Amino acid sequence: MLSRMVDFWGVAFFDDNGQPKQGHEYQTLHNIYGSAEIGIILRWRDGRLNDDGELPAVEFQDTHIEHYQNGLLHNGSTDESGKLRPAVISGYGTEFEYYLNGKQVTE
């Protein structure tokens, strides 16, 4: 499993005012994934990870990305030939996993 966000699957998160997280959030993580420091962008809708149009819900500085819909790994988009696009891209674009509604599928 390539996902770095397993603890976030299907879980709602709230801001300091008790409201569901919305929009884009940037964080810096320390001493994780082989880096002393790594940046991450998270995109939220109604407290859950969610893609923002064409932008993935999770983007790490080291190019690891994860696509979500309503807090579940999901990428239902296809390329020009109709092939499903990956929900998780890791290893600097060399490793892929495909998910629909939180369930892993084959490409």
C-alpha positions in Angstrom: 0.0 0.0 0.0 1.4 3.3 -1.1 -1.0 5.7 0.8 0.6 7.9 3.4 -2.7 9.1 4.7 -4.4 5.9 5.9 -5.3 7.5 9.3 -7.3 10.1 7.4 -9.5 7.7 5.4 -13.1 8.4 6.0 -12.4 10.7 9.0 -13.7 14.2 9.3 -11.3 16.9 10.6 -12.2 20.2 12.2 -10.5 23.6 12.5 -9.7 25.4 15.7 -13.3 26.8 15.8 -14.9 23.3 15.6 -15.9 23.8 12.0 -15.2 21.2 9.3 -12.0 22.0 7.5 -12.4 23.7 4.1 -10.1 24.7 1.4 -6.3 24.4 1.0 -3.9 23.8 3.9 -0.1 23.8 3.9 1.9 22.0 6.6 5.5 21.2 7.2 6.2 17.7 8.6 9.4 16.8 10.4 11.5 13.6 10.5 9.1 11.5 8.3 9.4 9.6 5.0 13.2 9.9 5.1 13.2 13.7 5.2 14.2 16.0 8.0 11.5 18.3 6.7 8.8 17.9 4.0 6.0 20.1 2.9 2.4 18.9 2.3 -0.7 20.5 0.8 -4.0 19.1 2.0 -7.3 20.0 0.3 -10.5 19.8 2.4 -14.2 19.8 1.7 -16.6 19.5 4.7 -13.8 18.2 6.9 -12.7 15.4 4.6 -9.8 15.1 2.1 -11.2 16.0 -1.3 -9.7 16.8 -4.7 -10.2 20.4 -5.8 -11.1 20.1 -9.5 -8.0 18.8 -11.2 -5.8 19.2 -8.1 -5.3 16.2 -5.8 -6.4 16.3 -2.2 -2.8 15.5 -1.0 0.5 16.7 -2.5 3.8 16.1 -0.8 6.9 18.1 -1.7 8.6 14.9 -2.9 5.9 14.5 -5.7 3.8 11.9 -3.8 0.1 12.6 -4.5 -3.2 11.1 -3.5 -6.6 11.7 -4.9 -9.7 11.7 -2.7 -13.4 12.1 -2.9 -15.3 12.6 0.3 -12.5 11.3 2.4 -11.9 8.1 0.5 -9.1 7.3 -2.0 -10.7 7.8 -5.4 -9.8 8.8 -9.0 -12.5 8.0 -11.5 -10.9 10.1 -14.3 -9.5 8.4 -17.3 -6.9 9.3 -19.9 -7.5 9.8 -23.6 -7.5 6.1 -24.3 -10.1 5.4 -21.5 -7.5 4.0 -19.1 -8.2 4.7 -15.4 -5.8 7.3 -13.8 -4.1 6.3 -10.5 -5.4 7.6 -7.2 -1.9 7.3 -5.6 1.3 8.2 -7.4 4.5 7.6 -5.5 8.2 6.9 -5.9 8.7 10.1 -8.1 6.1 8.9 -10.5 7.2 5.2 -10.7 4.6 3.6 -8.4 0.8 3.7 -8.9 -2.3 2.4 -7.1 -5.9 2.7 -8.4 -8.9 3.3 -6.2 -12.6 3.9 -6.7 -14.7 5.0 -3.7 -12.0 3.8 -1.2 -11.6 0.3 -2.8 -8.5 -0.7 -4.6 -9.0 -1.8 -8.2 -6.7 -2.9 -11.0 -6.0 -0.5 -13.8 
